[in-house]
Amino acid sequence: MRARWLAIPLLLASTAAVAAPKTVTTLDDGWQVRIDPADAPAAKAHPRAAKWFRATVPGSVQQALIATKQVPDPFKGTNEAAIQWAGLTGWQYRRTLKLTPEQLARDHLDLVFDALDTFATIAVNGQAVLTTDNAHRTWRVDAKQHLKAGDNVIALTFASPIRKLQPMVLAEANPLPGEYDSAFGDEPKGKQTSPYIRKPKYDWSWDWGPRIVNIGPTQPMRLEAWDDARLAAMRVEQVALNDAEARLDARFDVVADRAGPAVLRATITAPDGKLVTAEQTVTLAPGDNRVTILLTIARPQRWQPVGYGAQPLYRVAGALVENGAESDHADRRIGLRTVELIHGNGAFGFKVNGTAIFAKGANLIPFDSFPARVTAGKMRGLLADAKAANMNMIRIWGGGYYLPDAFFDAADELGLMIWSDFMFGGAVTPPDAAFRENVRIEAEQQVARVSGHPSIVLWAGGNEVLSGWENWSDRKAFKKRVGADEQERIGAGMAVLFDRVLRQAVRDFDPGVPYWPGSPSTDYEGPVDTDAAGDRHFWDVWSGSKPVANYLNSCPRFMSEYGFQAMPDLATIKDFAGTLNVAPTDPVMKAHQKFLAGEGNDRLLHYIRERLGEPKGLADYAYLTQVNQAQAIEMAALHHRACRPVTMGSLYWQLNDVWPAISWSSIDYEGRWKLLHHAARRFFADQVIVAEHKDAATRIALVSDATTPVAAVWRVRALRTDGRVVDERNAAVTLAPLSATEVATIPDEELFGLTDARDSVVLAELSIGDRLVDRRIVERVLPKDVRWPDPGLTARWNGRDVTITATALARAVMLDFGATPAQPADDGFDLLPGESRTIAVASDATPAQLKRALTLRSLGGRK
């Protein structure tokens, strides 16, 4: 076993006493909060909140106000406006910390804050010890000189980020372009404070979420007591990996008070329980010390993305030993794999362990408007739902917050690849060096914290910052207003930030993971956000109101954003609206629709009328929006897959919601799958048949993500809506590994003859052995123009299992349980005449209640 020591050699110094181990005391209980007395107008307006009341930590002021019923739940009804004052107010937190003489005798008593949101002053017994200005950083201060035996008062004073920054912003002739203007009048249009602060950008609202400008200690706090030295960090870098061995560097950062000997030890526990240990005796210097120990693993087991193998993980334990006793330790879990960015000549994609992998997945927005209440179970559950839909990649969007280790632990175990944006949501960034230095520290902390997670396959600079600067009309107008010199200063500042500062943080702290300057991007190799190169955000459909069929017009290199909205299930609507006796144009429905400042339901209606006809009441409206969403994204995703290898990824917008909303999500805030998520399980399957009807012909392509050849049979039938087959084509094929192959283009005149397009559809099927693995119906005209029969749907119950039978062709069958919360195991499927499907329904409702609540919907059964 070899080891390398990179600490500065000094003369050995002996210590007589054995160093006591570092102790950690959590500080998450016993907190109170009130309006800062210095904010006299707010205290006068809200006298109850001006007195100390209970606060949950980690958490925000807004959560404390909701919990004590001083403001109504902003997720219900039209209550969002009632909480806005909290983000415009200064606040104080306090708690008592009792210390024993033994604790006070320790050399260091560090207060550590994993996140403070955002402008905070920390005081100990009335003495200010720390000020903060970045909600994405961890903060530490040695408070020993201000502490005493017995009771100590820890106080956190938070300034309103809007109030603190607004005077500067209003004084600017041309404030930096931001993201979304306030709907509540607290900021003038076009004069946003969000570009100037390192804080989750979605707090200022987005086109899928509310405006809740959180304030408070949003992550855990603790007191760390230590003496001579502490283990500040341990990272594990993969130096080399082949089938025979893996070579790893265990990198230790040690902070020491004085020169002296110590031992650094690293122990790896393999998935089979075997141990590999190495240690090095070093002489620590006062201050920061970096020590590297080389470890070798024989016959390493590689972590593979889901669908490509297993996910073995290794545990690495690090220890700092002084005078024969362990004084500090650290633990990490890692996976062994190689990641390569397919890049050059416009290409963009991923190779993991040498295999080119088509990325199938979705974009992840924050789990909640209140991050502190997101549990590890909720994160794992959503990722498990993504895996269940045959996804292999999730992109963490850059307008939120850096996710906790529990998220990446779950992704590692589930085999999901993670594309992780740095937290930039789209605003133009300040050009000053102090801002970049603040971000540098943030980036180094965050990358180092999660390095070693095998699920992370990309660090990206942020969301739409660089592409917006290049392409968006408001940015072009801004550049014209400020003139060439200021435009150059701001542009150069962004180039330094995204091409140097963030890239270097990844090189230094997670060198096995590629870096990409933003999304969309070409890594400074030509125009961004085009089909020709790099990754693409395509919004002509939906935002541009273009027809859904426009998804078929090109093959991008990697589609990292595209989306289509739908309403959530009626049970979710009932939960936030309080009733189902509402219309899409009612205030409560517009309040939970953030696209176009609440007018997005008109876009839903536009597409319903364009593709599916006129809705008949709220339930039908909700159903048709979900059908539209599922069909639109299915068309796009299958087209992307059929474009392989030109296209190497398809990540739709978006997986989840931050609150109960009408949005692009495939899983709503309550965790209920929309029809899209059920469809994703089908169109992201390992083997699919793609059928595209265009220009009076049907194009057939076969896709396989398997790494070995697969024998299969494809069949395409011209099917009349009354169930009769007009004609058929079929062939036996061998699906090549990791491929998409066009196998036929059949003109309508050959397949359908003179059959009216309104009375017939394409039925495409793919079989492997005696198993039908994929089937889809494709219309020759818009679905609203097809003369669908009444499918004669019936339901037969057996406990919580229900068997749905169709007497005639049934398109887009939905199990609608109304206001009763229920999750069918499958939904939005098609049934041929005489076909049945048995579906398990998960619900707290009784079988009898489910039976009464069920309405079967289809495109042919609308009344």
N, C-alpha and C positions, 0 to 999 in steps of 0.2 A: 504494500500500500504506500503510495507516494503522497506527499503533502507539500504545499508551497506556502511560505510565509511572506507576506508583503508589508508587514508592519515595520516601522522605523526601528532599527536595533539600538538599544540603549543599555547602559550598565544596569545589571540586576540590582533591584532594591528589595530588601526583605521587609516583611511586616510580621509583627509578633502575633497579632490576633487573626483568627479565622474570620473572613468577611461573611457577614450575615447575608442570606439570600434576599434578593429584591422582593418586596411585598407590594401587592396591588390592592387598593381599597376602592371599590366602585362608589361613585358619587351620584347615582341615578335616583336616589329617593330623598324624601324630605324637603322638596323644593316648594317655594311659594313664588308668586309673581304679582306684580301690580304695574299700573301706569307709572312711568318715571315722574316723580313730583316736578321735575323741571319742565315737563310738558303740561303746563297749567291749563291750557284750553281743553286738552283731551281729558284731563282729570275732572274738569268742571262738567264736561259733556257726558262723562261716563263715571259717575261717582262710585258705583259699586266696584268697577274695575280699578279704581284708584286706591282701593284697600287691598291688603294682601289676601290672595286666595290660592288654593291648591293648584299646583302645576305638575304634569307628568313629564318626566325627563327620561329618555330622549323625547322631544316633542317640540311643539311651537306654541306661541301665545294663542294662535287661532284655535288650536286643539284644546287648550285650557279654557278658553271662552266658551267653546261648544260644550265641553264636559260639564261646566258649571252653569250651563243654560243662560249665559249672558248674551249669546247670539244664537239664532236658530241654525240648524244644520244647513250649510250652504249647498249641499247636494240635493236638498229637497225643494221642490217647487221653484219659486223665483227668489230664493233667499240669498243668492250670491251677493247682491248689493249690500245686504245688512252686515257683512263682515269686512267691508272695504276699509272702514276706519281703523281697524286693528293694524293694517300694514302701513298706516300713515302716522302711527303713534310711537313714542318712545316707551320702553319697558324696562323693568328691573326684575331680576330673579334673585332669590337669596336662599341659603340653607345654612345650618349649623354643622360644623365639622368638629367632633370631639377627638382630641389627641391625648395619648398617654405620654408620660415622661419618656418611656422607652421609644415610642415612635419619634418623639422630638429629638432624641439622641442620634438618630440616623444622620448621615452626612448630607443627604439630599432628600427633599420632600417636593417632588415635582407634581404640579397640576397638569393633567393632560386632557385635551379636549379633541375628540375625533372630528367634530365639526361644530362651528358656531356660525349661525346664519343671521347677519353677516358682520355688521359694524358693531363690535362689542368691546367693552372695557371690563376687565376682570379685576376685582378688588378683594384683598384679604385683610380683614379687620380694618377696613376703611382706607387701606393703602392700595392705589392702583399698581398692578404688577404686569399687566399685559393688555395690549389693544390688538384687535384683529380686523381684517378687511377682506377675507376670502373664505367663503362658505365651503370651498372644496379642499381646504388644507387642514391638516392636523396641527394643533398648537400645543406648545409645552413651555412651562415656566417653572423655575425653581423658586418656590415660595417660602422656603424654610425661614428666612430672616424675618418674615412677617407673621409667622405662626407662633402659637404658644400652647403650653399644656392646658388642657381643659377645652372649653368651647371657643370655636373660631367661627367667624361669619364670612362665608364666601358669597360675593355678590357679583352678578353679571348685569351690566347695563347695556341695553341694545338701542341704537338709534334707528329710526325709520329709514330704510335705504332710499326711499323716494324723497323724503324731506331733506335728507343729508345731501343728496346729489342734485336736487332740482335747481337750487340757485345757480350752480355752475352751468347746468344744461340750458336754463333759460337765458343766461348771459351769452351763450354761443350764438353767433349769427347763423351758423350752419351746423347744428348738432349732428352727430354721427347717425346714419340710418340704423334703425332698430328692427324690431319684428312686428308686434301687433299693438296698435294704439288702444288705449284704455276706453272702455265703454262707459266709464263712471265719472269722467270729468276731472280726475285727479292729476292727469297729465295732458297738456295741450297736444293736439294732433301733430305728429311729426317731431315731437320733442320728448323722447323717451329717455329715462334714466338707465334702462337695462343694459345698453352697450358698455357702460362705464363701470360695471361691477362684476365681480366674480361670484356669481350666485346662480342657482338654477333659473334658466331663462323662461321656462314655462310658467313660473310664478306670475309673470306679467300677462298671462293668458296666451292661448294658442288657438288655432281654428278647430280644436277638439277638446279644449279644456278651459276651466274657469280662471279668473284672475284672483289669486290668493297669494299675496306677497308675504310669505311666511317669515316669521321672526322667532329666533330662539335657539336653544341648544339641541339640534336635530339629531345628534348622534351621542353615543355614550361619553361619560367623563369618568376620570379616575385619579387617585392619588398614588403615585409610585414612590416608594421609599427605598433608597439604596445608599451604598457607602463608596467604596473605592472605585468601582467600575460598573457599568451596565452594558448589556447587549442591546444596542440601539436598533439593529436590524440584522436579519439573515436572509440572503437570497440564494437560490440554487440555479446556476446557469449550465445549460447543456453545451459542452464543448465539442463533442463528437458523438455520433451515433451510427453504429452499423449492427449487423446481426451478431457479431461476435462480442462486442462490448459497447458500453456507454461510458464516456468520461464526463464527469460533472465537476464544476467548481462550486463549492460551498463558500459563499462570500459573507464574511462577518464584519459588521461595523460596531466597534466598541468605543464607548466614551469612558475615559479614565481621568481621575483626579491627579494622579501622580504616576511616576515611573515605577514599574514593578513587574514581576513575572506573573504569567497566567497561562492557562491551557485552554485552547479552543478545541472542541470535540464535535464531530459530525457523525451521526449514525443514520443509515438508511435502512428502512424496513421494506423489503420487497413484498409484492402481492402474496407470495407464498410463505411469508414470515421470516425469510432468511435475512440476516443482518450483515451490513457492511459498515465498518467503523474506521475512522481515521482521526488523528488528533495532532496538534502541533503546540509545542511550548514556545511562547513568545515573550518578549519584553515590551510591555505597553508603555507608550509615551503619554504624557499629559495631553489631554484633548482627544481628538478623533483618531482612531486607529482602524486600518482596514487589513484584514487577514483573509487569505484565500487558502482553502484546503481542497486538494484534488482527490476525488473519489472515483473508483472504477467499478462498474457493474458488469459482470459476465452474463452473456446470453440475455440481454435486456428484452423486456416485453414492451412492445410499442402500443401506445394509445392510438385508437383509430376512431374516426367519426362514425356516427351511427350508420349502419348499413355496410360498413367496410371492415368490421372486425370488433374486437372487444375493447374495453376501456380499463386496462390495468393501471393502477395508481400506486405510487411509492410515497412512503412517509419519511420525512427528513427531520430529525431532531438535532438541534444545536445546543451546546452548553458552554457557558463561561465558567471556568473552574479557577478559584483562587485559594491558595494554601490548602489544596486537597479537597475543598468543598465547593459544590456548585453554587454560584452566586446569582446566576441568571440563565434563562433558557429561552428557546424559541422553537416553534414547530411549524412545518409546512408540509403540504401534500402536493406532489408534482406528478406529471406524466411525461413520458418520453415519446417524442415524435419530431419530425421535421416539417416545416412549412415553407413553401416557396410561392411567391407571387408570380403568376403567369403575366408577363408584362413585356411589351415590345411590339412594334408595328401595329399599335392600337389595341392589342389584346389585353384582357384583364380577367383574371380568374385565380384559382387556388390549386396547388398541389400539396397534398398531405402524405407524407411518407412515400413520395414519388408518384402518387396516383392523382391524376387530374380529376377533380371532383366538381360536378355541376352543383352549385349552391342552390338549395331549395329552401325558402323560408319567408320570413316576414321581419318588419321593423318593429322594435320594442320601444314604446314610449314609457315614461315613468309609471310605476304601478299604482300610484295614488297621488293626489294633491298634497297629502300629508305623509312624507316618506317614513317618518318614525313609526307609523302604525302598520307598516308592511312587514309581515312575518316571513321567516324562512320557508314556512309551509306554503304560503301564497306564491312565493317566487318559484319554488319547486313545482307546484301544481300547474302554473302557467307553462313552464318549460316542458313538463310532462305532456301537457295538451299539445304543445308544438310538436313534440316527438310523435305523439299519437297521430298527427296529421301528416306524417312522413316528411317533416322538415328536418334539415340537417344544419341550418345556419340561422342565427338570429343577429340582426344588427341593432346594437344599442345606439339609439339616436342621440345626437349631441346637445339637445336643449334641456336636458334634465340634470341628473346628478350621477356621480360615480357609484356604481352598485357595490354592495357589500360582498365579502368573501363567500357568504352562503350562496349567493347567486351563482358564482363561478364554480363552487363545489358541486352544485346540482348539475350545471352544464357539463362539467368534467365527467360525472357519473353517467349522465344520459347520452353522452357522445355528441352533444351539439356544439358545432363550431360557433364562435362568438367574434363578430366584427364589432369592435369597441371604438366609438367616436370619443375624442376628447370633448369636453363640455362647452361647445360653441354652437349656438342654435341657429345662427344666420345673421346676427347683427355685425356691422362693421366694427372692427376692434380698434381701440385707442392706439396711436402710434408711438407713445412714449416708452422709454426704456424701463421705467419703474413698473409699468403694467406688465411688460414682458418678463421682468424678473419675478414678479409675483406669480405669473403663470408657470415660469420655469420650476419654481419650488413646488407648486401644485402638481405639475406633471411628473416630476421626479418622485414625489411621494406616492402618487396614485399608481404609476407604472410599477414601481418597486413593490408596492403592497400586493399586487395581484400577479406579479411575474411568476412564472413556473406553472401557472394553470394551463394545461394542454389545450383546453377549449379555445383559448384566445388565439386567433389566427391572423388578426389584423388590428393595428392601431391606426385610426384615421383622424386627421386634424380637426374635423368638425363637420357641421351640416350647412351646406349651401353658402358659406361665407365667401369663398373665393369665386364660385360660379355666380353668385348674386352680384358681387363686385364687377364681374365681367359682363353679365348679361341683363340684369334687371333694369327696368326703365327708371325706377326711382334712384338707383345708384348712379346711373348715367346722368340723370339730372343733377344729382348732388355733385358729381365730379365737374360738371360744367359750371355750377355755381361757385365752387371753391377755387377754381383755377388750377393751372398746371402744376405749380409748385406744391400746393397743399395736396393735390391728388397724388403726386409722386411721393410725398412724405407718408401719407396714409398707406398707399399701396406698398411702399418699401417696408413699412412697419409690419404689415401682414405677411409679406414674403419672409421676413426674418423670423416672425413668430411660427408660421406654419411649415416653412422649409428648413429652418435651422433649429429653433428652440425645441419644438415638439419632436422633431425627428431625432435630435440628439438625445433627448430623454429616453426614447425607445432604444436607441443604440446602446446607451449606457446601462440601462436597467432591465431591458427585456430583449436582448439582441437576437434571439431566435425567432422573433416575430416581425414581419414586414411592417413598414410604415407607408401611409398614403396621405397626401396633404389635406384631403377633405373629401366630401362626397356631395356632388359628383366632382371628379377630377381626372386629369390625364398626367398627373405628376409633372406639371409644367412642360408638357411635350405637345402643346397645341391647344386649339379651342376645346372648351369643356362643355359637358352636357350635350354631346352629340352621339349618334349611333356609331360613329366611326372609331371612337377610341375611348378607353377608360370606362368608368361606370356612368350610368345615366339615370336621371330623374325625369320620368315621362308623365306629364300632366295635361297633354292635349285632351285626352279623355277625362272626364269629370270637370276639372278646373276650367278647361277650355271649351267645354260643352260639345266636343267633337263626338261623332258616332263611335260606339264601342268597337265596331269593325276596324277602326283605325289602328287598333293594337296589332293587326296583321300586316301592316304596311312595311315593316322593316325588321331587321335583326340587329339589335344593339349588342355591344360586346358584353355588357353585364348590366342588367336592369336592377338597380338598387332601390328604386322607389317607383311605384305606380299604384293607384288605388281608386276605390269606388265606394261611396257611402251606402249605408243601409241603416234602417231603424233597428233597435234591439228588440227582443221578444216583448210581448205585451206585459209579461210579469214585471219586467224591468221598468217599462213605461209606467205601470201602475205604481211602482215603488217610488219613483221620483215625482210623478205628477199627482199622486194621491187618488186618481180616478182614471178610468178608461173612457169616460165621457168627455173626450177632448178631440180637437181637430189639429192637424199639423200646423195650422196658422195661429193657434192659440198662444198666448204669451208664455205659458210654461213650456210648451214644446219648442218655441223659438229660443227660450233661455237655455235649453240643453242642446241646442244646435249652434255651434260656434262658427261654422263656415259662413262667410259673407255676413258676419256680425248678426247671425240669427236668421238670415234669409235663405240658408242652404236647403231648407225643405222644398223651396221652389225648384232647385236643381234636381232633387229627388223626383219631384212630380214631372219635370221635363223629360227625364229618362224613362219614367214609367209610361208616359204617354207616347214617347217615341218608339219604345220596344214592346210594351205589354198591354197597352190600352188604358182605359179610364178606371181608376180605383173606385171601389164601392164601400166606403166606410173605412175607419181606422184600421181594423184588423186586416182587411184586404190590402190597404195601403202599406202596412208594415210587411205583410207577406210579399208583395210585389217588389218592394225595395230590396228585400233579402234575396229574392230570385235574381233580380237584376245584378246585384253585387256578385253573387256566386257565379253567374254566367259570364259576366264581364271579366272577372279575374281568372276564371278558368280558361277563357279564350286566350287571354294574354299569357298566362303561365305555360300553357301547352304550346303556344307558338314559340315562346322562348326556348322551351326544351327541344322543340323540333329544329331550332336554329343551331343546335350544337354541331360543331365546336366553335362556330363564330360567336355565339352567345354562351357564356359559361355561368350564368347565375340569374335567378329570378326571386327577388325579395319584395313581396307586396307590402303596401302600406295599409293597415297597420295591424299588429297582433292584438293589442289590448286597449283598454281605456283607463284614464286617470279618475274618472267619475262617471255617473250614469249619464250616457250621452247618446245622441244620434251622430254617428261618426263612421270612419273607415274601418273600424275594428272588426276582426272576425270572431273575437270573444269579448263579450261586453263586460262592464265593470263588475257585475255580479258573478262572473265566471261562466255565463251561459253561452254556448256555442251558437253563432248564427249559421245560416245555411252555408255560408262561405267556408267555414272551418270544416264542416263535413265534406264539402266539395274538395277542399285542399287535400284531405286524406286520399281522395281518388286521383286528382290530377298531379299530385306529388309522389304517387306510388313508384316503386322501382321500375316497373314496366308499364308503359301506357301506349295506347293508340291515339294518334292525333288526327282528327278529321276537320279540315277547314273548307268551307264552301265559299268560293269566290269566283267571279267571272264565269258563272254557269258551269262550274266544274267542282269536283270534290278532290282535294289533295289529301293523300294518306301518308303519314309518317309513323314510324315505330321507334320508340325510345327505350333504351335499357341502361340502367345504372349499374348493372352487375359487372363484376370484373372478369367474368368468364362467359363464353358463348352460351346462348339460351335458345333451345329449339322451341318454336312457337308457330301458331297458325293465326292469320288475320282474316277477317271476313267483313265485307261491307255489303249491306242490303239496302235496296230502295224499298222503304216501308210505307205503305199507305196508312193514314191515320186510323182506318178501320181494322188494321192488323194484317192486311194482305201484303205479301211480298211481291214486288213488281219484278225485281231482278237481283242478282247477287254476283259478287266477285270474291274470291278467296284464294289464298296460297299459303303453303308451308314455307317458313323462313327460318334462318338462324340469325338471331339478334346478336350483332357483334358487341363485344364488351365496350362499355362506356361510350355509347354511340346514339346517334339519331340518324335514321335512314328513311329517305322518301321512297316508298314502294309503288305508288300509283298516283296518277291524276286521271280521274274518270269524268268525261264530259256528261252533263245532265242528259243529253239526248241518247247516250249509250246506256246509262243506268236507269233513267226514269222514263224514257220514251216520251209519250205525250201526257203523262200523268201531271195533273195540275200541282204546282208547287205549294199551293195552299192546302192540299190534301195528302201531302207526302213529306217524309223526312229521311235523312241519312241515318242509318243505324250501323255503327262501327263497333267491332268486337275484336278482342285479342285473347287467345287461349294459349295456355302452356300445359301440355299434357291434356288431361281431361278437366282442367280447371279454367273457368272463365275469369281472367284477371282484370279485364277492363272492358267497359262498354259505355258508349255515349251516343246521344242523339244530337244531331246537328240539323237545324232548320235551313231550308233553301230561301226562305223569306223571313222577314222579321217575325218573332214569335206571335205578336198580336194578329198577324195576318194568316196564321195557320188556323184551319177549322178543326180545332181540337174536339174530340168527342167527350161527352160526359163519361168519366172513367168508371162510374159505378163503384166507388171505393167503399169497402166495408172494413170494420175492425172487430177482431175476436180476441178477447182478453183471457190471459191465464196468469193470475197474480199481477205482477208488474211487467209482464211480457205481453206485447200486443202484436197480432198478425194482421197485416194490411193486405187486402186482396183487391185487384182491379179486374173488372170485367172487360174494359177497353183500355186503350193506350192512355197511360197517366204520365204526364210530364210535370216534373218538379213537385213531387208530393211532399207536403209539409205536415208534420204533426203539431198542431197548434193547441196548446193547453190554456190559452187565454191568460188570465191573471194567476193561474196556479203554477208555481215554480216547478218545472220538470225538465229533465234533460234526456231526450231519446239518444240511444246509442248510434243511430243513423237518421239522417233527415235530408230532405231535398233531393231524393232519388227519383228515378224513373221506373215505371212498371209496364211491362208488355201485357197485352190482353191475356187474362187468366193467370197472371203471375202473382205470387204472394211473397211477402217478406216479414219475418218475425223480428221484432225490435224490443230490446230491454229498455225500460224507462226508469231513470234514477230520479227519485223524488221523495220528499217527506210526506207527501199526500198518500192517502190510502188508495188501494186499487179501485175502490168504488168511486172515490173522488176524481181519480184520473180518468176513469171511464166517462163520468159525467162532463168533465172539462174538455175532453178531446173534440176538436174539429179537424177533419181531414181536408186539406186544401190541395188543389192542383190547378194548372193553367186551364184545364178543360172542365173544371168543376166549379168555377166561380159563379156566384149567384148574386 
